[in-house]
Amino acid sequence: MGSSVRELAGATPATRDRYVDLLRVASLGAVVLGHWLMAAVTPDGVGNLLAVVPALQPLTWLLQVMPVFFFVGGFSHALSYRSLLRKRPEGPEGPERPEGQGSEGSVYSAFLRARLQRLLRPTMVFVLVWGAAALLVQLLGGGGGLTGVTLRMVTQPLWFIGIYLAMVAFTPPLLRLHERYGWGAFAGLAGAAAAVDVLRFAAGVPYVEFLNFAFVWLAVHQLGFLRADGRIRLRRAALLAGGGLVTATALVAFGPYPLSMVGMPGEKVSNMAPPTLALLCHGLWLVGAVELLRAPAARLMERPRVWRTVVAANGVAMTAFLWHLTAMFGVYGAMLALDVELPAPASAAWWAQVPLRIALAAALTAGLVAAFRTFERPVAAAPGATGATGAGPLAALGATLCLLGVLGLSMVGFGGLLDGRTALLIAIPVSAPAAVAMTLGGWLLVERAGRGTGVRAGVQRP
């Protein structure tokens, strides 16, 4: 990094909400640890520990923390977009303001570029490296066994990046709804999520459930806007935590929802894909719980050593997230190559081996982070007076292509590249090369639209 961790930590403004940075690191760390723990790898394939030992599924009510990450994203996106609006160059208001001279279109394109830069640069490197490796393996006639499983599964966590891209893209209109309706905007999204589940389970309307990819996650994101305005204080945090937990429990106990808050192999209904009302209520209880812990955690963040650790982790969190499955499969592949026995999942020998596997996966992840962390470093915006005409629509098109490409790649993986393997994305077959092309093309459009807008993003990034 251009500055050392100690310098960055020492230069932290007094107004910065350090707890948000802790939540970002902790939520991604919990996801990584959960993946390492849940993977039940055998020489024949990969299963899920929670399916082998269903009694462990209640742990997902603690380890399924993606709602916290999206909540933190809403907080940071609100601060970032408002900062850009304040900093846009002075000029005529209304429709007479020239495009690129502080117009909302140029602000939007600058916002997208600033938010997506640290997300898409490391993602594109991950995609291109794995794409080249997959092509080479399959040209050499490989791709079976654990290698084939790895090629299919390493891209699965990219679904999270696709959802996050949508949140960034929809921030301006949803922030306007929040500023007008406050809690009413959140209630509207939550009500829409509930209506979708009624139509899905009670009326049997086909395909309607996929709308909850938007309604559930955007409702959690909307809570971040409320936090940015200081509207989730102790009493409301307690209501969110208690109400969310009680409602989620009732929905699982008496409704059509499974116990696990992550997807299980062979389940007829998953709380995750697509998201359900039960998952939204789970998100509410998590958001309320972390807000109840805000005061003691904020005091902890005042300790210099603790804060330096959080700053260091924030600088590489996305890179570690992208490569953690690569590290995990690398460890299992090395064990098989060295003829190390892989015990039956959930056996005593398997549990005894867990600390070693996690330590090795963490070490290999650290090595991959050291190799690729440079692509997560923020790039300073180039000063400029104007942005390109039509920057807003161009940025929106780029974000849409990135969203579709990343989601498509998370579904199809890199297995079967030479066989033309496809997956259905919104009823359209998408291959891995097409998904990569969409992602790369969209990223380039966002970069072009946001470059030289003359606006800098002063952000508290998640």
C-alpha positions in Angstrom: 0.0 0.0 0.0 1.1 3.6 -0.5 0.9 4.1 3.2 1.6 1.7 6.0 -1.2 0.2 8.1 0.1 2.2 11.1 0.0 5.5 9.1 -3.5 4.7 7.8 -4.8 3.8 11.2 -3.2 6.9 12.7 -4.7 9.2 10.1 -8.3 7.9 10.8 -10.7 10.9 11.2 -12.3 11.1 14.6 -15.7 11.1 12.8 -15.2 7.7 11.2 -17.5 4.9 12.3 -14.9 2.2 13.1 -17.5 -0.3 14.1 -18.7 -0.5 10.5 -15.2 -1.5 9.4 -15.2 -4.2 12.0 -18.5 -5.5 10.9 -17.3 -5.7 7.3 -14.2 -7.7 8.2 -16.1 -9.9 10.7 -18.9 -10.8 8.3 -16.6 -11.8 5.5 -14.4 -13.7 8.0 -17.4 -15.6 9.2 -18.4 -16.6 5.7 -14.9 -17.8 4.9 -14.7 -19.8 8.1 -18.2 -21.2 7.5 -17.2 -22.4 4.1 -14.1 -24.1 5.4 -16.0 -25.8 8.1 -19.0 -26.9 6.1 -17.1 -28.5 3.2 -17.2 -32.3 3.5 -14.7 -33.3 0.9 -14.1 -36.9 0.0 -12.2 -38.5 -2.9 -15.6 -38.9 -4.6 -16.7 -35.3 -4.3 -17.8 -32.5 -2.0 -20.8 -32.6 0.4 -22.1 -30.3 3.1 -21.4 -31.1 6.8 -24.8 -29.6 7.7 -26.5 -32.3 5.5 -24.3 -35.0 7.1 -25.1 -33.7 10.6 -28.5 -31.9 10.5 -28.3 -31.2 14.2 -25.7 -28.5 13.4 -28.0 -26.5 11.2 -29.0 -24.1 14.0 -25.5 -22.8 13.8 -26.4 -21.1 10.5 -28.5 -18.7 12.5 -25.1 -17.3 13.7 -22.8 -18.1 10.8 -25.1 -16.9 7.9 -24.0 -13.2 8.3 -24.3 -12.0 4.7 -27.2 -9.8 5.9 -24.7 -7.9 8.1 -22.4 -7.3 5.1 -25.3 -5.9 3.0 -26.5 -3.8 5.9 -23.0 -2.3 6.2 -23.0 -1.7 2.4 -26.2 0.4 2.7 -24.6 2.5 5.4 -21.4 3.1 3.3 -23.3 3.7 0.0 -25.4 6.4 1.6 -22.4 8.2 2.9 -20.5 7.8 -0.3 -23.3 9.1 -2.6 -24.2 12.0 -0.4 -20.5 13.0 -0.3 -20.3 13.0 -4.1 -23.5 15.2 -4.3 -22.0 17.7 -1.9 -18.7 17.8 -3.8 -20.0 18.1 -7.3 -18.9 21.3 -9.1 -21.1 24.3 -8.9 -23.3 24.9 -12.0 -26.8 25.6 -13.2 -29.4 23.6 -11.4 -32.2 21.6 -13.1 -32.3 20.3 -16.7 -30.1 23.2 -17.8 -27.0 21.9 -15.9 -24.7 20.5 -18.6 -24.0 16.8 -18.4 -20.6 16.2 -16.8 -20.7 19.5 -14.9 -21.9 18.1 -11.6 -25.1 16.7 -13.1 -26.7 13.8 -11.4 -25.7 11.5 -14.3 -22.0 12.3 -13.8 -22.4 12.0 -10.0 -24.0 8.6 -10.5 -21.2 7.4 -12.9 -18.5 8.6 -10.4 -20.3 6.8 -7.6 -20.5 3.6 -9.5 -16.8 3.8 -10.5 -15.7 4.6 -7.0 -17.7 1.8 -5.4 -17.1 -0.8 -8.0 -13.4 -0.2 -8.5 -12.2 -2.1 -5.4 -14.8 -4.8 -6.0 -14.3 -5.5 -9.7 -10.6 -5.1 -10.1 -9.8 -8.1 -7.8 -12.8 -9.9 -9.1 -11.7 -9.6 -12.8 -8.2 -10.8 -11.9 -9.7 -13.8 -10.1 -11.9 -14.6 -13.1 -9.2 -14.2 -15.7 -6.6 -16.3 -13.7 -9.1 -19.1 -13.1 -10.4 -18.9 -16.6 -6.9 -19.3 -18.1 -6.1 -22.1 -15.6 -9.4 -23.9 -16.4 -8.7 -23.7 -20.2 -5.2 -25.1 -19.8 -6.4 -27.9 -17.6 -9.1 -29.0 -20.0 -6.8 -28.6 -23.1 -4.4 -31.0 -21.4 -7.3 -33.5 -20.9 -7.8 -32.9 -17.2 -10.9 -31.7 -15.3 -12.1 -34.8 -13.6 -12.3 -35.7 -9.9 -11.5 -33.0 -7.4 -10.2 -30.8 -10.1 -13.5 -30.8 -11.9 -15.3 -30.1 -8.7 -13.0 -27.2 -8.0 -13.6 -25.7 -11.5 -17.3 -25.8 -10.9 -17.3 -24.5 -7.3 -14.7 -21.8 -7.0 -16.9 -19.3 -8.7 -20.0 -19.9 -6.6 -19.3 -17.1 -4.0 -19.5 -14.6 -6.9 -23.3 -14.6 -6.4 -22.6 -12.3 -3.5 -20.7 -9.8 -5.7 -23.5 -9.9 -8.2 -26.1 -8.9 -5.5 -23.7 -6.3 -4.2 -23.4 -4.8 -7.7 -27.2 -4.5 -7.8 -27.2 -2.7 -4.5 -24.6 -0.2 -5.7 -26.6 0.4 -8.9 -29.9 1.0 -7.1 -28.5 3.2 -4.3 -29.5 6.6 -5.7 -33.3 5.9 -6.3 -33.6 3.8 -3.1 -31.8 6.6 -1.1 -34.3 9.1 -2.4 -37.1 6.8 -1.3 -35.5 6.5 2.1 -35.1 10.3 2.4 -38.8 10.7 1.6 -40.4 7.8 3.5 -37.8 6.6 6.0 -38.9 3.4 7.7 -41.8 3.3 5.2 -39.4 2.6 2.4 -37.9 -0.4 4.3 -41.5 -1.6 5.2 -42.4 -1.4 1.5 -39.5 -3.7 0.5 -40.2 -6.1 3.4 -43.9 -6.2 2.5 -43.1 -6.9 -1.1 -40.8 -9.8 0.1 -43.7 -11.2 2.2 -46.1 -10.8 -0.7 -43.8 -12.8 -3.0 -43.7 -15.7 -0.5 -47.5 -15.7 -0.2 -47.8 -15.9 -4.0 -45.1 -18.6 -4.1 -46.3 -20.9 -1.3 -50.0 -20.1 -1.0 -51.0 -19.4 -4.6 -48.3 -21.4 -6.4 -47.4 -18.7 -8.8 -44.4 -19.9 -10.8 -41.0 -18.0 -10.9 -42.3 -15.2 -8.6 -39.8 -16.3 -5.9 -36.9 -14.9 -7.9 -38.1 -11.4 -7.2 -37.0 -11.9 -3.6 -33.3 -11.7 -4.8 -34.1 -8.0 -5.0 -36.7 -7.4 -2.3 -35.0 -9.3 0.6 -31.5 -8.1 0.0 -32.5 -4.5 -0.8 -34.6 -4.4 2.4 -31.6 -5.3 4.4 -29.6 -2.7 2.4 -32.2 -0.1 3.2 -31.6 -0.7 7.0 -28.1 0.6 6.3 -29.5 3.9 5.1 -31.5 4.2 8.4 -28.3 3.6 10.4 -26.5 6.2 8.4 -29.2 8.7 9.6 -28.9 7.5 13.2 -32.4 6.0 13.1 -31.5 2.6 14.6 -30.9 3.3 18.3 -31.0 0.9 21.2 -34.7 0.6 21.5 -35.2 0.0 17.8 -32.2 -2.4 17.6 -33.8 -4.4 20.4 -37.1 -4.5 18.5 -35.3 -5.6 15.3 -33.4 -8.3 17.2 -36.3 -9.7 19.2 -39.0 -9.3 16.5 -36.8 -10.8 13.8 -35.7 -13.8 15.9 -39.3 -14.5 17.1 -40.7 -14.2 13.6 -38.0 -16.2 11.9 -38.5 -18.9 14.5 -42.3 -19.0 14.0 -41.9 -19.1 10.2 -39.6 -22.0 10.4 -41.7 -23.8 13.0 -45.1 -23.4 11.3 -44.3 -22.4 7.8 -42.8 -24.0 4.7 -39.3 -22.8 5.5 -36.3 -25.0 6.3 -34.3 -24.6 9.5 -31.0 -23.9 7.8 -30.3 -20.4 6.7 -27.9 -21.6 4.0 -28.8 -23.9 1.1 -28.8 -27.7 1.6 -28.2 -30.3 -1.1 -31.5 -31.8 -2.3 -33.8 -29.4 -0.4 -37.1 -28.6 -2.1 -37.1 -25.1 -0.5 -34.0 -23.1 0.3 -33.9 -20.0 2.4 -31.0 -18.6 0.4 -31.7 -19.3 -3.3 -34.0 -17.5 -3.8 -34.1 -15.7 -0.5 -37.2 -16.1 1.7 -39.1 -14.0 4.2 -37.6 -16.3 6.9 -34.1 -15.2 5.7 -35.2 -11.5 5.8 -36.4 -12.0 9.4 -33.1 -13.7 10.2 -31.3 -10.6 8.8 -33.4 -8.3 11.0 -32.4 -10.2 14.1 -28.7 -10.1 13.1 -28.8 -6.4 12.3 -30.5 -5.7 15.7 -28.0 -7.8 17.5 -24.9 -6.2 16.0 -26.4 -2.7 16.7 -26.9 -3.7 20.4 -23.2 -4.5 20.5 -22.2 -1.2 19.0 -21.2 0.7 22.1 -18.8 -1.8 23.6 -17.4 -2.7 20.2 -16.8 1.0 19.5 -14.8 1.3 22.7 -12.7 -1.7 21.7 -12.0 -0.1 18.3 -10.4 2.9 20.1 -7.5 0.6 21.1 -4.7 1.4 18.6 -3.6 -2.3 18.1 -7.1 -3.5 17.6 -7.9 -0.7 15.1 -4.6 -1.4 13.1 -5.7 -5.0 12.8 -9.1 -4.0 11.4 -7.5 -1.5 9.0 -5.1 -4.2 7.8 -7.8 -6.8 7.3 -10.1 -4.3 5.5 -7.3 -3.7 2.9 -7.3 -7.4 1.8 -10.8 -8.6 2.8 -12.2 -8.9 -0.7 -9.1 -10.6 -2.1 -9.2 -13.2 0.8 -12.9 -13.8 0.1 -12.4 -14.4 -3.6 -9.5 -16.8 -3.1 -10.5 -18.7 0.1 -12.2 -21.6 -1.8 -9.1 -21.9 -4.0 -7.0 -22.3 -0.9 -9.4 -24.8 0.6 -9.4 -27.0 -2.5 -5.7 -26.6 -2.8 -5.3 -28.1 0.7 -7.5 -31.0 -0.1 -5.8 -31.6 -3.4 -2.4 -31.6 -1.7 -3.7 -34.1 0.8 -4.9 -36.5 -1.9 -1.7 -36.1 -3.9 0.3 -37.0 -0.7 -2.0 -40.0 0.0 -3.2 -38.4 3.3 -6.4 -40.1 4.3 -9.6 -38.0 4.1 -11.7 -39.3 7.0 -15.5 -39.7 6.7 -17.1 -36.3 7.3 -18.2 -35.8 10.9 -16.2 -38.8 12.1 -13.9 -38.4 15.1 -10.9 -38.4 12.8 -12.5 -35.8 10.6 -13.1 -33.4 13.5 -9.5 -34.0 14.8 -8.2 -33.0 11.4 -10.3 -29.7 11.2 -7.8 -27.4 13.0 -5.0 -28.5 10.7 -7.0 -28.1 7.5 -8.2 -24.7 8.6 -4.7 -23.6 9.5 -3.3 -24.8 6.1 -6.2 -23.1 4.2 -5.6 -19.9 6.1 -1.8 -20.0 5.3 -2.5 -20.7 1.6 -5.1 -17.9 1.5 -2.5 -15.5 3.0 -0.1 -16.5 0.3 -2.7 -15.8 -2.4 -3.6 -12.5 -0.8 0.1 -11.5 -0.9 0.2 -12.3 -4.6 -3.1 -10.5 -5.6 -3.7 -7.8 -2.9 -2.3 -5.1 -5.1 -5.5 -5.3 -7.2 -7.6 -4.4 -4.2 -5.8 -1.1 -3.6 -7.9 2.0 -4.3 -6.9 4.0 -7.4 -7.0 7.8 -7.0 -9.6 9.4 -9.2 -8.0 11.4 -12.0 -8.9 15.1 -11.7 -11.0 16.4 -14.6 -13.5 19.1 -15.3 -16.2 17.2 -17.1 -17.5 13.7 -17.7 -18.6 12.2 -21.0 -22.0 13.0 -22.3 -24.5 10.3 -21.3 -22.2 9.1 -18.4 -25.2 8.1 -16.3 -26.9 5.7 -18.8 -23.5 4.3 -19.8 -22.6 3.6 -16.2 -26.0 2.0 -15.6 -25.5 -0.3 -18.7 -22.0 -1.2 -17.5 -23.3 -2.1 -14.0 -26.1 -4.2 -15.5 -23.6 -6.2 -17.7 -21.3 -6.7 -14.7 -24.2 -7.9 -12.6 -25.4 -10.4 -15.2 -21.9 -11.6 -16.0 -20.9 -12.2 -12.4 -24.2 -14.0 -11.5 -23.9 -16.1 -14.7 -20.4 -17.1 -13.8 -21.3 -18.0 -10.3 -23.9 -20.4 -11.7 -22.0 -22.0 -14.6 -18.4 -22.2 -13.2 -15.4 -23.0 -15.2 -16.1 -26.7 -15.7 -16.9 -27.9 -19.2 -15.4 -24.8 -20.9 -14.5 -26.8 -24.0 -17.9 -28.6 -24.0 -19.9 -25.4 -24.1 -21.5 -26.0 -20.7 -24.2 -23.4 -19.8 -26.4 -22.4 -17.0 -29.8 -20.7 -17.1 -29.7 -17.0 -16.1 -33.2 -15.4 -16.2 -34.2 -18.2 -18.6 -31.3 -17.5 -20.9 -28.4 -20.1 -21.3 -25.1 -18.5 -20.4 -21.7 -20.0 -20.9 -18.5 -19.1 -18.9 -16.9 -17.2 -21.8 -20.1 -15.2 -22.3 -20.3 -14.4 -18.6 -16.6 -13.3 -18.5 -17.1 -11.1 -21.6 -20.2 -9.4 -20.0 -18.3 -8.8 -16.8 -15.3 -7.4 -18.5 -17.3 -5.3 -20.9 -19.5 -3.9 -18.2 -16.4 -3.0 -16.0 -14.8 -1.1 -18.9 -18.1 0.8 -19.5 -18.2 1.8 -15.8 -14.6 2.9 -15.9 -15.2 5.0 -19.0 -18.3 6.6 -17.7 -16.8 7.5 -14.3 -13.4 8.7 -15.4 -12.9 12.4 -15.3 -16.1 13.5 -13.7 -14.3 16.0 -11.6 -15.8 14.5 -8.5 -14.0 12.5 -5.8 -15.6 10.0 -3.6 -14.9 10.6 0.1 -16.3 7.4 1.4 -16.5 5.2 4.4 -16.3 2.0 2.4 -17.6 -1.3 3.6 
